[in-house]
Amino acid sequence: MTWQWTPLAIVLLTTSALAVGVAIGLMRYRRIRGIPALAATMFAVAWWALAVGLESAAVPLRLKILLSTLEYAGSGSSAALFLFFALRYTGRTAGRSRRTLALLWALPIAQVALVATNDLHHWIWTGFTSGPPRSNILVYHHGPAFFIVVVGLYIYLALAMSLLVSSALRAPIPQRRQTAAILVAAVFPILGGLLYTIGLTPVPGLDLAPISFLLSGLTLSVAIVPLHLFKLVPAAREALIERMSDGIIVVDAAGRIVDSNPAARALLSLAAEALGTEAAHALAIWPEIAPHLLPHEESHLELTASQDPLLRLDVRVTPLKGGIAGPTGHLLVVRDVTGQYRSETMLQEANEELHAQVQEVQRLQKELREQALRDPLTKVFNRRYFDEAFPRLLERATHDGRPLAVVLFDIDLFKKTNDTYGHRVGDELLVVLGRLLTRLTRPGDIACRLGGEEFVLVLPETDLSTAVGRADEIRRAFAAAMVPGLGLGTGPTLSAGAAAFPDHGVTPDELVHAADGALYRAKGMGRNRVCTARGDVRS
């Protein structure tokens, strides 16, 4: 017969199953520091209890020894992982988790190596005897290496317990129940292993250690739900509070300072003897803070602690809740935000400078566009702008059902004037006409130089008769203009042709062609007159 399922074996196998269940339950909280390590500890305990349970049920000696070898892998791993849990839980492995775990595994690896080679040296087991009748227990007689390994594992457990107890004793009053849970959990592994080592178990050869580790896991696991153990991880005060770069001040319900850290004392020039004094008195040099000690509201302020060197502080005030009794005080968190303040100031200055530069660029772009769309001599729009704007204005007139007129102007005998008086006088004639077109038109009208001595005037919402009147006004003003360099009795004259939408065309080309035809007729009839596309003449 290979197996004998004794009550002890069933208890140990049940222990293994429970340890797996605890580990799985712990993984729900795996994002909390230390929980993955505790879950791994419970998986190792499950392996340990499974090996011990199967060993207690196995009948052949070789099978028992093989299972005992596997049992040592679980026991060593449980101790190493439990110490790793304590290190993680108390915040002692920040940034060194993998390295720390690798070092902790040295002892379990050495232990398994010694057990696996026991036949060569007999340092772990020197012999075996049978336990009580019908118990199927094999009593192992241990050699010197066993006790050395046990001492090493107990050092692991003692270190873990020391870390947990130290962290628990440093916890504030709200965590006293968590402290008790940790102390109880830490006692089980040491007590169970000690009873097995000195032989004080209820049954000779019964290893209570895996069961005691399960009790520790159960204690910590039960503490998670009703006591919220891992929602209030008590990191060591020295690491969490005393070494914080942020200042911490605790004010009680009576307005007295009951706690502060070195950063707060340095940032706010707070004397060490300020503990127990009224906050309003201790912080008298910071009158801005007192109005923010509100009973039910969080508040925030920034203040300048020093100008040279610059020290800018961010102060956040949070009421401490005390249940039905109301607020029990305030927590002040003071942070040096000088670097951030400088960056924000520099960023604001850079934004203002950038805004000014953008405005300058926009102004230059507007000027460049104006230059690109205006004739540099006469300052009226050029042909390019006319080609862009005229179709748009005509489309709007078509959509709104409103009239629109186009007038083409041409300076009479311009080439002869250029040849007789020179290009300077010819340019002056162009400038005079450009000024008249600007002065004698409405803001919505568009005056353009098409090229040479030819100009065009687009008059939105203007019928033909009104357009002819405007054109004739310009013609008469041009004839009366004084142009330096022209001989006496040789005043300039102007011919114009007018066309209207929709009577003379519905497209830009049709209207320009109609106005050009009218201009041609004005020239043919002796110049210095305005003709329309339907044959009207004004001179």
C-alpha positions as CSV (number, residue, x, y, z in Angstrom):
1,M,0.0,0.0,0.0
2,T,1.4,3.4,-1.0
3,W,-0.9,5.8,0.8
4,Q,-2.5,5.8,4.2
5,W,-4.9,8.8,4.6
6,T,-4.7,9.6,8.3
7,P,-6.6,12.5,10.0
8,L,-3.2,14.3,10.1
9,A,-2.8,14.0,6.4
10,I,-6.3,15.3,5.7
11,V,-5.7,18.3,8.1
12,L,-2.5,19.2,6.3
13,L,-4.0,18.8,2.8
14,T,-7.0,21.0,4.0
15,T,-4.4,23.5,5.3
16,S,-2.8,23.6,1.8
17,A,-6.2,24.2,0.1
18,L,-7.0,27.0,2.6
19,A,-3.6,28.6,2.0
20,V,-4.3,28.6,-1.8
21,G,-7.7,30.2,-1.1
22,V,-6.1,32.9,1.1
23,A,-3.5,33.6,-1.6
24,I,-6.2,34.0,-4.2
25,G,-8.2,36.3,-2.0
26,L,-5.1,38.4,-1.3
27,M,-4.5,38.9,-5.0
28,R,-7.6,41.1,-5.1
29,Y,-5.6,43.7,-3.2
30,R,-2.4,43.1,-5.3
31,R,-2.0,46.8,-6.0
32,I,-1.4,47.5,-2.4
33,R,2.3,47.5,-1.4
34,G,3.3,44.1,0.1
35,I,0.2,42.2,-0.8
36,P,1.8,40.3,-3.7
37,A,4.6,39.1,-1.4
38,L,2.1,38.0,1.2
39,A,0.1,36.1,-1.4
40,A,3.3,34.5,-2.6
41,T,4.0,33.5,1.0
42,M,0.6,31.8,1.2
43,F,1.3,29.9,-2.1
44,A,4.6,28.7,-0.6
45,V,2.8,27.7,2.6
46,A,0.3,25.8,0.4
47,W,3.2,23.9,-1.3
48,W,4.7,23.2,2.1
49,A,1.5,21.9,3.7
50,L,0.8,19.8,0.6
51,A,4.2,18.2,0.7
52,V,3.9,17.6,4.5
53,G,0.4,16.2,4.1
54,L,1.4,13.8,1.3
55,E,4.5,12.8,3.3
56,S,2.4,11.9,6.3
57,A,0.1,9.9,4.0
58,A,2.9,8.1,2.1
59,V,3.9,4.7,3.3
60,P,7.1,3.8,1.4
61,L,10.2,5.3,3.0
62,R,11.7,6.5,-0.2
63,L,8.5,8.4,-1.1
64,K,8.4,10.0,2.3
65,I,12.0,11.2,2.0
66,L,11.3,12.6,-1.5
67,L,8.3,14.5,-0.2
68,S,10.3,15.7,2.7
69,T,12.8,17.2,0.3
70,L,10.0,19.0,-1.5
71,E,8.7,20.1,1.9
72,Y,11.9,22.0,2.6
73,A,11.5,24.0,-0.6
74,G,8.2,25.2,0.7
75,S,9.4,26.0,4.2
76,G,12.4,27.9,3.1
77,S,10.4,29.9,0.5
78,S,7.7,30.7,3.1
79,A,10.2,32.2,5.5
80,A,12.0,34.2,2.7
81,L,8.8,35.5,1.2
82,F,7.4,36.4,4.6
83,L,10.5,38.5,5.3
84,F,10.2,40.0,1.9
85,F,6.5,40.9,2.7
86,A,7.6,42.6,5.9
87,L,10.2,44.6,4.0
88,R,7.8,45.7,1.3
89,Y,5.0,46.4,3.8
90,T,7.2,48.7,5.9
91,G,8.7,50.4,2.8
92,R,12.3,49.1,3.3
93,T,12.8,47.9,-0.3
94,A,12.0,51.0,-2.4
95,G,13.8,50.5,-5.8
96,R,15.6,47.3,-4.7
97,S,12.8,44.7,-4.7
98,R,14.4,42.2,-7.1
99,R,17.9,42.4,-5.6
100,T,16.5,42.0,-2.1
101,L,14.4,39.0,-3.1
102,A,17.4,37.3,-4.8
103,L,19.5,37.8,-1.7
104,L,16.8,36.4,0.6
105,W,16.5,33.3,-1.6
106,A,20.1,32.3,-0.8
107,L,19.2,30.4,2.4
108,P,16.3,28.4,0.9
109,I,18.4,27.4,-2.0
110,A,21.2,26.2,0.3
111,Q,18.7,24.4,2.4
112,V,17.2,22.4,-0.5
113,A,20.7,21.6,-1.8
114,L,21.7,20.1,1.6
115,V,18.4,18.1,1.8
116,A,18.8,16.8,-1.7
117,T,22.4,15.6,-1.0
118,N,21.7,14.3,2.5
119,D,22.6,10.7,1.5
120,L,26.2,12.0,1.0
121,H,26.8,13.8,4.3
122,H,23.8,13.1,6.6
123,W,24.0,16.7,7.9
124,I,20.2,17.2,7.7
125,W,18.9,13.7,8.8
126,T,21.0,11.2,10.6
127,G,18.3,8.6,10.8
128,F,14.5,7.8,11.0
129,T,12.2,6.0,13.4
130,S,8.5,5.2,13.2
131,G,6.0,7.4,15.1
132,P,3.1,6.2,17.2
133,P,1.3,3.0,15.9
134,R,-1.2,3.6,13.1
135,S,-0.1,7.2,12.8
136,N,2.1,6.6,9.7
137,I,4.4,9.4,11.0
138,L,8.1,9.1,10.3
139,V,10.3,10.8,13.0
140,Y,13.4,12.4,11.5
141,H,16.6,12.6,13.6
142,H,18.2,15.8,12.6
143,G,21.9,16.5,12.1
144,P,23.9,19.7,12.7
145,A,23.0,21.4,9.4
146,F,19.3,21.1,10.1
147,F,19.7,23.3,13.2
148,I,21.9,25.8,11.4
149,V,19.3,26.1,8.7
150,V,16.5,26.4,11.3
151,V,18.5,29.2,13.0
152,G,18.8,31.0,9.6
153,L,15.1,30.7,9.0
154,Y,14.3,31.9,12.5
155,I,16.5,34.9,11.9
156,Y,14.3,35.6,8.8
157,L,11.2,35.3,10.9
158,A,12.7,37.4,13.7
159,L,13.6,40.1,11.3
160,A,10.2,40.0,9.8
161,M,8.5,40.2,13.2
162,S,10.8,43.0,14.3
163,L,10.0,45.0,11.2
164,L,6.2,44.5,11.6
165,V,6.2,45.2,15.3
166,S,8.4,48.3,14.9
167,S,6.1,49.6,12.1
168,A,3.0,48.8,14.1
169,L,4.3,50.5,17.3
170,R,5.0,53.7,15.3
171,A,1.5,53.7,13.9
172,P,-0.9,56.5,15.0
173,I,-3.8,55.8,17.4
174,P,-6.4,55.0,14.6
175,Q,-4.3,52.0,13.7
176,R,-4.1,50.3,17.1
177,R,-6.4,47.4,15.9
178,Q,-4.1,46.9,12.9
179,T,-1.1,46.8,15.3
180,A,-2.8,44.0,17.3
181,A,-3.5,42.0,14.1
182,I,0.1,42.3,13.0
183,L,1.5,41.2,16.3
184,V,-0.8,38.2,16.5
185,A,0.1,37.2,12.9
186,A,3.8,37.5,13.5
187,V,3.7,35.2,16.6
188,F,2.2,32.1,14.9
189,P,5.2,31.1,12.7
190,I,7.8,31.4,15.4
191,L,5.7,29.6,18.0
192,G,4.8,26.7,15.6
193,G,8.3,26.2,14.4
194,L,9.8,26.4,17.9
195,L,7.4,23.7,19.2
196,Y,8.4,21.4,16.3
197,T,12.1,22.0,16.8
198,I,12.1,21.2,20.5
199,G,9.7,18.3,20.1
200,L,6.8,19.7,22.0
201,T,4.1,18.8,19.4
202,P,0.8,17.0,20.3
203,V,2.0,14.1,18.2
204,P,5.7,13.2,17.9
205,G,7.0,14.3,14.5
206,L,4.0,16.5,13.7
207,D,5.3,19.7,12.0
208,L,3.0,22.6,13.1
209,A,4.9,25.2,11.1
210,P,2.8,25.1,7.9
211,I,-0.3,25.3,10.0
212,S,1.1,28.3,12.0
213,F,2.0,30.1,8.8
214,L,-1.6,29.6,7.6
215,L,-2.9,31.0,10.8
216,S,-0.7,34.1,10.2
217,G,-2.1,34.5,6.7
218,L,-5.6,34.1,7.9
219,T,-5.1,36.7,10.6
220,L,-3.7,39.2,8.2
221,S,-6.4,38.4,5.6
222,V,-9.2,38.8,8.1
223,A,-7.7,42.1,9.1
224,I,-7.9,43.4,5.6
225,V,-11.8,43.5,5.5
226,P,-13.0,44.5,8.9
227,L,-9.9,46.5,10.0
228,H,-8.8,47.8,6.5
229,L,-5.3,46.7,7.4
230,F,-3.7,47.4,4.0
231,K,-5.7,50.6,3.4
232,L,-3.7,52.1,6.3
233,V,-0.2,50.9,5.5
234,P,1.9,52.2,8.4
235,A,5.1,53.1,6.7
236,A,7.8,54.0,9.2
237,R,7.5,57.6,10.4
238,E,11.1,58.3,9.8
239,A,10.9,57.3,6.2
240,L,7.4,58.8,5.5
241,I,7.1,61.9,7.6
242,E,10.5,63.0,9.0
243,R,12.3,62.7,5.6
244,M,9.5,64.2,3.5
245,S,10.5,67.3,1.5
246,D,6.9,68.6,2.1
247,G,6.1,70.2,5.4
248,I,3.5,68.6,7.6
249,I,1.7,70.4,10.5
250,V,-1.1,68.8,12.5
251,V,-3.4,71.2,14.4
252,D,-5.9,69.8,16.9
253,A,-9.5,70.9,17.5
254,A,-8.4,73.5,20.0
255,G,-6.1,75.2,17.5
256,R,-2.8,73.9,19.0
257,I,0.0,72.4,16.9
258,V,0.4,68.8,17.9
259,D,2.9,67.6,15.3
260,S,5.2,68.9,12.6
261,N,8.1,67.6,10.6
262,P,11.5,69.2,9.9
263,A,10.5,70.4,6.5
264,A,7.6,72.4,7.9
265,R,9.8,73.9,10.5
266,A,12.3,74.9,7.9
267,L,9.9,76.3,5.3
268,L,7.8,78.3,7.8
269,S,10.6,79.2,10.2
270,L,8.7,77.4,12.9
271,A,10.4,76.9,16.2
272,A,10.7,73.4,17.6
273,E,9.1,74.5,20.8
274,A,6.0,75.5,18.9
275,L,4.5,72.1,19.6
276,G,1.6,72.5,22.0
277,T,1.2,76.2,21.3
278,E,-1.6,77.9,19.5
279,A,-1.2,77.7,15.7
280,A,-2.3,81.4,15.3
281,H,0.6,82.4,17.6
282,A,3.2,80.1,16.2
283,L,2.3,81.1,12.7
284,A,1.9,84.8,13.5
285,I,4.4,85.8,10.8
286,W,2.1,84.1,8.2
287,P,-1.3,85.8,8.9
288,E,-2.5,84.6,5.5
289,I,-2.8,81.0,6.9
290,A,-5.2,81.5,9.9
291,P,-8.3,82.4,7.8
292,H,-7.9,79.1,5.9
293,L,-8.4,77.0,9.1
294,L,-12.0,76.4,8.2
295,P,-13.9,73.6,10.0
296,H,-15.5,71.8,7.1
297,E,-13.8,73.0,3.9
298,E,-10.4,72.3,2.3
299,S,-8.6,75.4,1.3
300,H,-5.4,76.4,-0.5
301,L,-3.2,79.4,-0.7
302,E,0.2,80.4,-2.0
303,L,2.6,82.8,-0.3
304,T,6.0,84.2,-0.8
305,A,8.2,83.3,2.2
306,S,11.2,85.2,0.9
307,Q,12.1,87.5,-2.0
308,D,15.9,87.1,-1.9
309,P,16.4,84.3,-2.4
310,L,12.9,83.6,-3.7
311,L,10.9,81.1,-1.8
312,R,7.4,80.4,-2.9
313,L,5.2,78.1,-0.8
314,D,2.0,76.2,-1.6
315,V,-0.1,75.6,1.6
316,R,-3.0,73.1,1.5
317,V,-5.3,72.9,4.6
318,T,-7.5,69.9,5.1
319,P,-10.0,69.4,8.0
320,L,-9.4,66.1,9.9
321,K,-12.8,64.4,10.3
322,G,-13.8,62.9,13.7
323,G,-17.1,61.2,12.9
324,I,-20.2,62.5,14.7
325,A,-18.0,64.6,17.0
326,G,-17.1,66.8,14.1
327,P,-13.7,68.0,12.9
328,T,-10.8,67.1,15.2
329,G,-8.3,69.5,13.7
330,H,-6.5,70.4,10.5
331,L,-3.7,69.0,8.4
332,L,-1.4,71.5,6.7
333,V,0.8,70.4,3.9
334,V,3.4,72.9,2.9
335,R,5.3,72.5,-0.4
336,D,8.2,74.5,-1.9
337,V,6.9,75.5,-5.3
338,T,9.6,78.0,-6.1
339,G,10.8,76.1,-9.2
340,Q,7.3,75.7,-10.4
341,Y,6.5,79.4,-9.7
342,R,9.6,80.5,-11.6
343,S,8.7,78.2,-14.5
344,E,5.1,79.6,-14.6
345,T,6.4,83.2,-14.4
346,M,8.9,82.5,-17.2
347,L,6.2,80.8,-19.2
348,Q,3.8,83.7,-18.7
349,E,6.5,86.1,-19.8
350,A,7.3,83.9,-22.8
351,N,3.6,83.7,-23.7
352,E,3.2,87.5,-23.5
353,E,6.3,87.9,-25.6
354,L,5.1,85.3,-28.0
355,H,1.6,87.0,-28.1
356,A,3.3,90.3,-29.0
357,Q,5.4,88.6,-31.7
358,V,2.3,86.9,-33.1
359,Q,0.5,90.3,-33.2
360,E,3.6,91.8,-34.9
361,V,3.7,88.9,-37.4
362,Q,-0.1,89.3,-38.1
363,R,0.4,93.1,-38.6
364,L,3.3,92.4,-41.0
365,Q,1.3,89.7,-42.8
366,K,-1.6,92.2,-43.1
367,E,0.9,94.8,-44.5
368,L,2.4,92.3,-46.9
369,R,-1.1,91.3,-48.1
370,E,-2.0,94.9,-48.5
371,Q,1.2,95.4,-50.5
372,A,0.5,92.3,-52.6
373,L,-3.1,93.5,-53.3
374,R,-2.5,97.2,-53.8
375,D,-0.9,99.2,-56.6
376,P,2.3,100.7,-55.1
377,L,1.9,104.0,-57.1
378,T,-1.8,104.8,-56.7
379,K,-2.5,102.9,-53.5
380,V,-5.8,101.5,-54.9
381,F,-6.2,97.8,-55.3
382,N,-4.5,96.0,-58.1
383,R,-5.7,93.5,-60.8
384,R,-5.1,90.5,-58.6
385,Y,-7.5,91.8,-56.0
386,F,-10.1,92.7,-58.6
387,D,-9.9,89.1,-59.9
388,E,-10.5,87.8,-56.4
389,A,-13.1,90.2,-55.1
390,F,-15.3,90.9,-58.2
391,P,-16.6,87.3,-58.6
392,R,-17.4,87.2,-54.8
393,L,-19.3,90.5,-54.9
394,L,-21.2,89.4,-58.0
395,E,-22.1,86.1,-56.4
396,R,-23.5,88.0,-53.3
397,A,-25.5,90.3,-55.6
398,T,-26.9,87.3,-57.4
399,H,-27.8,85.5,-54.1
400,D,-29.4,88.7,-52.6
401,G,-31.1,89.8,-55.8
402,R,-29.4,93.2,-55.5
403,P,-28.0,95.5,-58.3
404,L,-24.3,95.9,-59.0
405,A,-22.5,98.3,-61.3
406,V,-19.0,98.3,-62.9
407,V,-17.3,101.4,-64.3
408,L,-14.1,101.3,-66.4
409,F,-12.0,104.5,-66.5
410,D,-9.3,105.4,-68.9
411,I,-7.2,108.6,-68.8
412,D,-7.5,110.3,-72.2
413,L,-4.4,110.7,-74.4
414,F,-2.2,109.3,-71.6
415,K,0.5,108.1,-73.9
416,K,0.8,111.5,-75.5
417,T,1.0,113.2,-72.1
418,N,3.8,110.8,-71.2
419,D,5.7,111.5,-74.4
420,T,5.2,115.3,-74.1
421,Y,5.7,115.9,-70.4
422,G,7.5,112.8,-69.3
423,H,6.7,109.8,-67.1
424,R,6.9,111.8,-63.9
425,V,3.8,113.8,-65.0
426,G,2.2,110.7,-66.2
427,D,2.7,109.0,-62.8
428,E,1.3,112.1,-61.1
429,L,-1.9,111.8,-63.3
430,L,-2.3,108.2,-62.1
431,V,-1.8,109.2,-58.5
432,V,-4.4,112.0,-58.8
433,L,-6.9,109.6,-60.2
434,G,-6.2,107.0,-57.5
435,R,-6.8,109.6,-54.8
436,L,-10.1,110.7,-56.4
437,L,-11.3,107.1,-56.6
438,T,-10.5,106.6,-52.9
439,R,-12.1,109.9,-51.8
440,L,-15.2,109.9,-53.9
441,T,-16.3,106.3,-53.3
442,R,-18.1,104.5,-50.4
443,P,-16.3,102.1,-48.0
444,G,-17.9,99.1,-49.7
445,D,-16.9,100.2,-53.2
446,I,-13.8,98.7,-54.8
447,A,-11.4,100.8,-56.9
448,C,-8.6,98.9,-58.7
449,R,-5.9,99.8,-61.2
450,L,-6.1,97.2,-64.0
451,G,-2.9,98.3,-65.6
452,G,-1.4,101.3,-67.3
453,E,-3.9,104.2,-67.3
454,E,-7.0,101.9,-67.0
455,F,-8.9,101.7,-63.7
456,V,-12.1,99.9,-62.6
457,L,-14.7,100.8,-60.0
458,V,-17.1,98.1,-58.6
459,L,-20.2,99.5,-56.9
460,P,-22.2,96.9,-54.9
461,E,-26.0,97.6,-54.5
462,T,-25.8,100.4,-57.1
463,D,-28.0,100.7,-60.2
464,L,-26.8,102.0,-63.5
465,S,-28.0,105.6,-63.2
466,T,-26.4,106.0,-59.8
467,A,-23.2,104.5,-61.1
468,V,-23.1,106.9,-64.0
469,G,-23.6,109.9,-61.6
470,R,-20.7,108.7,-59.5
471,A,-18.5,108.2,-62.5
472,D,-19.3,111.6,-63.9
473,E,-18.5,113.2,-60.6
474,I,-15.1,111.6,-60.7
475,R,-14.6,112.6,-64.3
476,R,-15.4,116.3,-63.5
477,A,-13.1,116.2,-60.4
478,F,-10.3,114.8,-62.4
479,A,-10.7,117.5,-65.1
480,A,-10.5,120.2,-62.4
481,A,-7.5,118.7,-60.7
482,M,-4.2,120.6,-60.6
483,V,-1.4,118.4,-61.9
484,P,2.1,119.8,-61.6
485,G,4.0,119.9,-64.8
486,L,1.1,120.1,-67.2
487,G,1.0,123.1,-69.5
488,L,-1.6,125.8,-69.2
489,G,-4.9,124.9,-70.8
490,T,-4.0,121.2,-70.9
491,G,-6.1,119.9,-68.0
492,P,-6.4,116.1,-67.9
493,T,-9.6,114.4,-69.0
494,L,-11.1,111.0,-68.3
495,S,-13.4,108.6,-70.2
496,A,-15.6,106.0,-68.6
497,G,-17.9,103.1,-69.5
498,A,-20.5,101.7,-67.2
499,A,-22.4,98.4,-67.1
500,A,-24.9,97.0,-64.5
501,F,-25.9,93.6,-63.2
502,P,-28.1,91.9,-64.3
503,D,-29.1,94.0,-67.3
504,H,-25.7,93.8,-69.1
505,G,-24.3,90.5,-67.9
506,V,-24.5,88.0,-65.1
507,T,-20.8,86.9,-65.1
508,P,-17.6,88.9,-64.4
509,D,-16.5,88.6,-68.0
510,E,-19.8,89.7,-69.4
511,L,-20.0,92.8,-67.2
512,V,-16.4,93.8,-67.9
513,H,-16.9,93.2,-71.6
514,A,-20.0,95.4,-71.5
515,A,-18.3,98.2,-69.6
516,D,-15.3,98.0,-71.9
517,G,-17.6,98.4,-74.9
518,A,-19.2,101.5,-73.3
519,L,-15.7,102.9,-72.7
520,Y,-14.8,102.3,-76.3
521,R,-17.8,104.3,-77.4
522,A,-16.9,107.1,-75.0
523,K,-13.5,107.3,-76.6
524,G,-15.0,107.2,-80.1
525,M,-17.4,110.0,-79.3
526,G,-14.6,112.5,-78.4
527,R,-13.5,111.4,-74.9
528,N,-14.1,113.1,-71.6
529,R,-17.5,111.6,-71.1
530,V,-19.3,108.6,-69.5
531,C,-21.2,106.1,-71.7
532,T,-23.3,103.1,-70.6
533,A,-23.7,99.7,-72.1
534,R,-27.2,100.6,-73.2
535,G,-26.0,103.7,-75.0
536,D,-26.6,106.6,-72.5
537,V,-23.9,109.4,-72.6
538,R,-23.0,112.0,-69.9
539,S,-20.3,114.5,-70.7
